[in-house]
Amino acid sequence: MFQRLFRREPKANRAITEALYGQIVAAARQPVFYSHWNVPDTPLGRFEMVSLHMFLFQHRLRGLDGVEGEIAQVLIDEFFMDVDHSLRELGISDVGVPKRMKKLAKMFYGRTAAYTEALDAGDRDALAAALTRNVRPDVAEWPQAAALGDYVVEASARLAAQDTAAIAAGRLDFPLARAA
């Protein structure tokens, strides 16, 4: 499958997949999210941030065919394999993993729809509301949602400006999150 994917050697394909996924996870683990913007530094909070960055990556490649479309699918597969592995590391039994995976996949695609709608409409209030609903469902108001929303808008713009060939070569340009 990978040989078909990028029309390169399988080792190169795996290296590109690992590079892209590693950059997505690194962007999601920026300390500012957890230390200043009050994203819970818990397995679910980290899932939310990796999901958000995976959304940004998928949003950048949406509608593209060929290699880019295949890259998008391979990275989604990688994301869900990582989620499966994480559940098992947390001690979820083999019987419980599929049920949890189904729930987490539904959560991911629900978030993708909400973030896409808000981002495409340029509606920062709707984006902040969706982020609050998903990242901090435990609070009625989350003041840092606006800062995270601004980050999402900036990240989306930077990824949109990035050359597709650079992405296919394994390079992403996520912005650095800064405390307000």
C-alpha positions in Angstrom: 0.0 0.0 0.0 2.7 2.5 1.0 4.6 1.8 -2.2 1.6 2.9 -4.2 1.0 5.8 -1.8 3.8 8.2 -2.7 5.4 6.2 -5.5 8.6 5.9 -3.5 10.3 3.1 -1.5 8.3 1.8 1.5 11.0 3.1 4.0 10.6 6.6 2.6 6.8 6.4 2.9 7.0 5.3 6.5 9.5 8.1 7.3 7.2 10.7 5.8 4.2 9.4 7.7 6.1 9.4 10.9 7.5 12.9 10.2 4.0 14.3 9.5 2.3 12.6 12.4 5.2 13.6 14.8 4.8 17.2 13.8 1.0 17.1 14.4 1.5 15.6 17.8 4.3 18.0 18.7 2.1 21.0 17.7 -0.7 19.5 19.9 1.6 19.2 22.9 2.8 22.8 22.9 3.0 23.7 26.6 1.0 27.0 26.2 -2.2 25.0 25.6 -2.0 23.4 28.9 -0.2 26.0 31.1 -1.9 29.2 29.9 -5.0 28.3 28.0 -6.3 25.7 30.5 -6.6 22.7 28.2 -6.7 19.8 30.6 -3.4 17.9 30.6 -5.2 14.6 30.7 -5.6 11.8 28.2 -8.9 13.3 27.0 -7.4 16.8 26.9 -4.4 15.6 24.8 -6.8 13.7 22.5 -8.7 16.9 22.0 -5.5 18.8 21.0 -4.2 16.0 18.7 -7.7 15.8 17.2 -7.7 19.6 16.6 -4.3 19.4 14.9 -5.3 16.4 12.9 -8.4 18.3 11.8 -6.2 21.2 10.7 -4.0 18.8 8.6 -7.1 17.2 7.1 -8.7 20.5 6.4 -5.6 21.6 4.5 -5.7 18.5 2.3 -9.5 18.2 1.9 -10.7 17.8 -1.7 -7.3 16.9 -3.0 -7.0 13.8 -5.1 -4.0 11.6 -5.8 -1.0 11.5 -3.5 -2.4 14.3 -1.2 -5.7 12.4 -0.7 -3.7 9.2 0.0 -1.5 11.1 2.5 -4.6 12.4 4.3 -6.0 8.9 4.6 -2.8 7.4 5.8 -2.5 10.0 8.5 -6.0 9.4 9.7 -5.2 5.7 9.9 -2.0 6.5 11.9 -4.0 8.8 14.2 -6.6 6.1 15.0 -3.9 3.4 15.4 -2.2 5.8 17.9 -5.5 6.2 19.8 -6.0 2.5 19.9 -2.5 2.0 21.2 -3.0 4.7 23.8 -6.3 3.1 25.0 -4.5 -0.2 25.5 -1.6 1.6 27.4 -4.3 3.1 29.7 -5.4 -0.5 30.5 -8.6 -0.7 28.5 -9.2 -4.4 27.8 -9.3 -5.9 24.3 -13.1 -6.2 24.7 -13.5 -2.5 25.6 -11.2 -1.0 23.0 -13.5 -1.3 20.0 -16.4 0.3 21.9 -14.1 3.2 23.0 -12.7 3.6 19.5 -16.1 3.9 18.0 -17.0 6.6 20.5 -13.7 8.5 19.9 -14.1 8.3 16.1 -17.6 9.7 16.4 -16.2 12.5 18.6 -13.5 13.2 16.1 -15.8 13.4 13.1 -18.3 15.5 15.0 -15.6 18.0 16.0 -14.3 18.0 12.4 -17.8 19.0 11.2 -18.2 21.8 13.8 -14.7 23.2 13.2 -15.0 23.1 9.4 -18.3 24.9 9.5 -17.0 27.7 11.8 -13.7 28.0 10.1 -15.1 28.1 6.6 -17.7 30.7 7.6 -15.0 32.8 9.3 -17.1 32.7 12.4 -14.7 33.1 15.3 -17.5 33.1 17.9 -18.8 29.8 16.6 -15.3 28.4 16.6 -14.7 29.4 20.2 -18.1 27.9 21.2 -17.2 24.6 19.4 -13.8 24.6 21.1 -15.4 25.2 24.5 -18.0 22.5 24.0 -15.3 20.0 23.0 -12.2 20.9 24.9 -13.8 22.1 28.1 -17.3 20.6 28.4 -16.9 20.9 32.2 -17.3 24.7 32.1 -20.0 27.1 30.9 -17.5 29.7 29.8 -13.9 29.2 28.9 -12.1 32.6 28.3 -9.1 31.0 26.6 -11.3 29.6 23.9 -10.9 32.8 21.9 -7.1 32.5 22.1 -7.2 28.9 20.9 -9.6 29.9 18.2 -7.2 32.6 17.0 -4.5 29.9 16.9 -6.7 27.6 14.8 -7.4 30.4 12.3 -3.6 31.2 12.1 -2.7 27.6 11.8 -5.3 27.0 9.1 -4.0 30.0 7.1 -0.3 28.9 7.5 -1.1 25.4 6.3 -3.2 26.7 3.4 -0.2 28.8 2.3 2.2 25.9 2.5 3.2 24.2 -0.7 1.5 20.8 -1.1 4.8 19.3 -2.3 6.4 20.3 1.0 3.6 18.5 2.9 4.1 15.4 0.7 7.8 15.6 1.6 6.9 15.5 5.3 7.0 19.1 6.4 4.2 21.0 8.2 4.2 24.6 9.3 2.2 24.9 12.5 2.5 28.2 14.3 4.0 28.6 17.8 1.2 29.1 20.4 1.9 32.1 22.5 0.5 33.1 25.9 -1.6 36.2 25.7 
